[in-house]
């Protein structure tokens, strides 16, 4: 320290005390300045002429210090040999993960419906899942006015999956869906939304269903859709359709690029996965389209893949009159009969009846041989005015369908929301 007077005495003491080598002996002294420390160290060295005498002196001072320390306390303490190097300063806090509502490990079998909840003392049957823009991932390709929505076909798939789970169908049986009414859209975000389907048994083979959702951090449940599902016993009686005749009735070829561009200008932005129509023809109040799912999609876990059914709905727009430039929203369905589970490819044949503010469509989904896959009777759509989807859900209402017969429903609608397909003539 005499040779380097600029060195801080406190730093020297700290480095000596926390050095990485353990010292056999230590010298304790008290000094108020560097000069005083140098003086005391020099005095100590001069008084000890040999190494042995230095060690003896250090031992005596250590023993004296230990004796004074122990005498000043009324209890004994164990002596521990601690390392002289600094601690690694690692945190060892116990990390507690945020609790999740439920485990959805079995939901891969029913990607939209989710798993059945084991509830005691409940006569109703609950299925629950968490949906978001990324779960399932294809939902991000269904965008309406810059919002990602669960398509109308998603509610149908959830109901069909619940029917398959509860009605214990035999190979010869088939499922029917009745009186579907969609009241509000499920708007998806990056955060997960809890979606429940609730079944109420009305008879041995008939259930009423409701689809509800709850956003994260909210206690209120929002009702989105209602309807009925039932089992039809016995082999389905469905005539084989002649695709050649249906194509003859729709002689005009529709450009798919122009068709999807028209939909986009009206606010429906279908991503690549939802652009599943491969060929499209139109006729007078009718249209037919060939539908093929993208290679990256799988149908194994679905009763009727939502994109496949949504593409069947997209064909409706080509069946409208040439002067129709309006946007129509699906608001309900009288009946949907699923005869068999579709694969990746099908045909959608559509006929429409247009009256003032409302539109009624019938659809037939067939395979390449003309065998019936599904039949949709009385799909009700209503003309809607352009309005943003960012309005609070509490202000968005769709009126009920008052059935006065399948062909002439009485519809009422206030502040209609856009959650399904857009049907317009390109």
N, C-alpha and C positions, 0 to 999 in steps of 0.2 A: 504493500500500500504506500510505502515511502517513495517507491519508484514511479507509482501511478497515482498521484494525488487527486486526479479527476474522477476516480472510481468512487461510486456511492458506497459508503460503509454498510448501509442497510441491504443493498443488493448482494454484497459479499456474504453477509450473514445468511441471507436467504438461500443463496446458491450452495453454501457449505452445508446448511441444515437439510436441504432437499436433494443433495447430490445422489447420483445413481450408484455410488459405491458406499457400502456400510462401513463406518469407522469403528475400529476396536475401542478407541478412547475418545473422549470429548473434553474440551476445556470450556468452563463456564466463567464468563466475566461480564461486567457491566460497565459501559462507557457511554458518555453523552455526545462524543464527537469522534471523528476519525483520528485526530491527533491524540486524544486520550487513549483510544484503543491501541494505537501504535506504541505509546509509552508503556502501557500495562503489559502488552505482549513482549516488548523488549526486556522489561524487568523480569518477567517470568522466565524467559530464555536464559538470561544471565544468571539466575539463581539455580538453574538446573544444568549442571555441567555435562551430563551424559544422558543417553537415551533411556537408560534404565531408570535414572532418577526422575526423568520426565514422566515415564509411565507410572512410577510409584506415586508421584504427586497427583497425577490425574485420577488414579484409582482412589486415593485418599479423598480428593474433592468430591468424586462421585458418591462414595460411601457416605461422606458427611452430608451431602445434599439429600441422599435417599433417607438417611436417618432423621433428618429434620422434617422431611416431608411426611414420613410415617408417624412421627410423634405429634404432628399438628392435626392428625385425624384420628377419630376414635374407632375406626374399623379398618380391617385389613383389606387390601386390594391385590388381586393377582398381577403379576408383572408380565407384560406382553412385549414381545419383540416385534416391532412394526417396521415395515420397509421404509427406507429413507427417500425413495423416489416418489414423484407426484402420482396421485391417483388418476385413473383414466377418465374420470368424470363422465361416465355413461349414465343415462337415465334408465331406471328400472321401474317405471310406472306401469301399472297393470292397465292395458288398453281394453276398454269395454266398448264393444261394437254397439251401434245403435240398434235397438230391437226392431225386428221386422214383424209385420202383422201376422204373417203365416208363412209356412214353407209350401212352395209350389213345385216340389220335386216330381210329382206325378202329372203335371199339367202338360207335358210334352205329348201325351196321348190325346189331349183335347186342347189344342193351342189357344182357342178363344174361350171356350167354356170354363176351363180350369178344372179344379178338383171339387169333389163333394165335401161339404163341411159336416163333421159329426156333431150334431146338435142334439142335446137331450130335451125331452118334453116338447118337441116341436112337431106339429103335424105337417108343416111345410118342408120342402126339400130345397136346400141351398147349394148352389155351385158358386165358386168364387175364383177370380183370377185378377192379376194386375197387368194392365195394358198400358203401353206408352208408344211414342213414335218409333221406338226401336224394338218393340216386343208385341207381336211378331214383326220382323223387320220390314216385311212387304207393305205394312200400313203406311210407311213414309212415302209411298208412291201414290197415295190417294189424297190429293190436296184440293181443297175448295176455298177459293178466295183467300189464299195464303194461310189457311188453317188445315191441319191434318185431322181427318175425321174417320171414324169407324164407318165403313160403307153400309148401306142397307142390307147387302148380302151377308154382312157379318152377324147381324141379329138373327137372320135365318139360319146360318150355320150353327150358332149357339143353340137355337131351339132344336134343330135336327140332331145335334150331338147329345142334348139332354134326352131326347126321345129314344135315341139308340141306347143310352145308358139305362133308362128306366123302364122301357116297355118290353124288354126281353124278346125281341123279334125272332121269329123263326125265318128260315131262308125264304119261305114263300110269302112272308108278310111284307108290308111296306108302310111308310110313315106319311101322314098328312098333317099339314099345318093350316089352321083356320084363323080368320079374323085378325090378321096381323095389323097392328096400328103402331106406327112410329111417331112418337110425340116430340122428342127433342134429340138433337145430335149428341154423340159423345165426342167431344173435342179433345184430342190427344196432345200431350206435351212431352217434354223430356222427362218430367217426373212421372212416376207410375200412378195410374188411376185404378182404384179398386172397383171391379165390375162384378156384380152378382146377378145370377139368374135364379129366380125363386119359382118353384113349382108347387101348385096347389092341386091335389087330386080331386077331380070332380066325379069320376067313375073309374071302373077297373082299367079302362084303356083310354082315358081322357084326362089330360092335365091342362090347367091354365098356367101360363108363364108370364113373368114380369122381368124386365131387364132394368137394373138400377146401377148407379155409380156413385162413388164418393171420392172426392179429391183429397189429396194429402193435406192434413191440418184442418179439415172441415168435418163437422159432425152431421151435416145434413145429407140425406140420400136423395138423389134425383132420379125420377122415373123416366125412362126413355122409350120403352116399347112394351106392348102386351100382345097376347094372342093365346091360341090353344094348339096343342099337339095331340095326336091320337094314333093308334095302331089300327091298320086295316088288315084284317085276317084274310088269308087266302092269296092265291096268285093274282097279281094285278092284271086286269083286262085292259090292255092298251094296244091299239092297232099300230102296226108298223107303218111309218110314214114314208111316202115316196118323195125323196129329196129332189129327184129330177123334176117332178111336177111343181114342187115349191119353188125351184129355181126358175122354171118357165114363167111362173106368176110374178117373178121379180126380175125383169129383163135388164134393168139399168144397173151398171156397175158403179160402185162408189169408190172414189179415191180415198184410201185410208189416211194418207198424210194430210189431205185437205180436211177430212172429217175430224181427226183429232186436233188439228189446228183450229177449226171452228169451235170445238168444245173449249179449247184453252182461251180463246178470245171471250167466251162467255163465262169464264171464271173457274172452269174445271180443268185442273192441270194433272192429267194422268201421267204418271211416271212410266218407265219402260215396261215394268212388270204388269201394270194394269192395261197396257195397250195390247190386249190378247186377241183381238180380232185379226184374222189373217186374210179373209176375203169377205166382201160385203156387197149385197145386191138389194135393190129396192123395187117395189111395185106400188100399186095404188093401195094405200093404207096397210101395207104389209112389207116385210123385209126379211131377209135370211142372211145369216153370217156364219162363217166358219171360225171356230175358236180353238186356240192352241196355247197351253200354258208354256211359259219360259222354262228352259232346261233347269235353271237353278231352283225352281219351286218343286215341292213334293206334295203329293195328294194323299199319302198314306194315313195321315192323322185326321183327315177331314171327311165328313159325310158328303159335302159338296163344296169344293174349295171356293172361298169368297171371291177370288179374282175370276174364276170361271163363271160364277153366277153373275157377277157384276158386268162382265163382258157380254153375257146374254142380255142384260138390261140395256147395255149400250146400243144394241141393235135397234131399240125402239126409236131412237132419233131418226134413223134412216126411213122409217115407215110413215113419218109425218107428211102431210101435204107439202107441195113445193113452196107455198107461200108462208109456211109456218116458220117464224123466227123467234119463238118464245122459249123460255126455260121452264121445264116441268120437274117437279120433285115427287118422288114416290112417297105416298102417305099411308098406304096400307095394301093389303092383299086379302082377297076373299078366301082363296084356297091354293095351297101348293102341295102337290103329291110327288113324293120321291119314290120312284120305282126301283132304282138301283143306284149304287154309288158310281159317279162318273170317273173316268180316267183323266188323262191330260188333254183329250181332244173331244169336241162335240160340235153339234150344229144348233143354232138358235133360230127358230122361225117365229116371227112376231106378226100379230094383227092388232090394229088399233082402232078405237072409236073416239073421235074428238068432238067435244061438245062444249062450246063457250070456254069457261075457265078450267075445265077438267078434262082429263084424258084417261081412258081405260084401255089396258093392253092385256092380251093373252099370249102366253109364250109356250113353246114346245121345245124341250131340249132332247135331242136324239143323238145316237152314236152314228158312226159312218155307215151302218147298215140300215138306218132308219128306225131302229128300236128305241122306244121311249125311255129316256132317263128321268125326266121330270116334266111335270105339266103345271103351269101357273095360270090360274084363272082369276080374272078381275084384279089385276095390279092397278091400283088407283094412283094417278099422278095429278098434281094441280099446278097451274101456272103461278109463277112466283115473280116478284119484283126484285130487282137487284138491291141487296142490302148487305152491309158488312157482317161478318160472323163474330166480330169482336164484341158485340153487344152482350151484356150480362145474360146468363141463361135464364134468370128470373124474368126477363122481359121478352124472351123468345117463346112463343107458344104456337103450337099447331093444333087446330081444332080437330075434333073427333069426326070419324066417319059414321054418319047415321045411315045405316043400311035400309034402303027401301026396295031391295032387289039387287041382284048382282050387277046388272047393267046400268042402273040409274041411282048411284049413291048420292046422297046429299052431303056435300062437304062444306065445312066452315073453317076458315083459316084467318088468324090474326098474326101479323108479323111473321110470315113463313120463313123458315130457315132452310139453308141450302146444305143438305147433308148427303145427298145421293147422286144420281146421275143427272146430267143435263141432256135434254132431248130437244134438238133443234135441227132444222134442215140446213145442210151446208150449201 
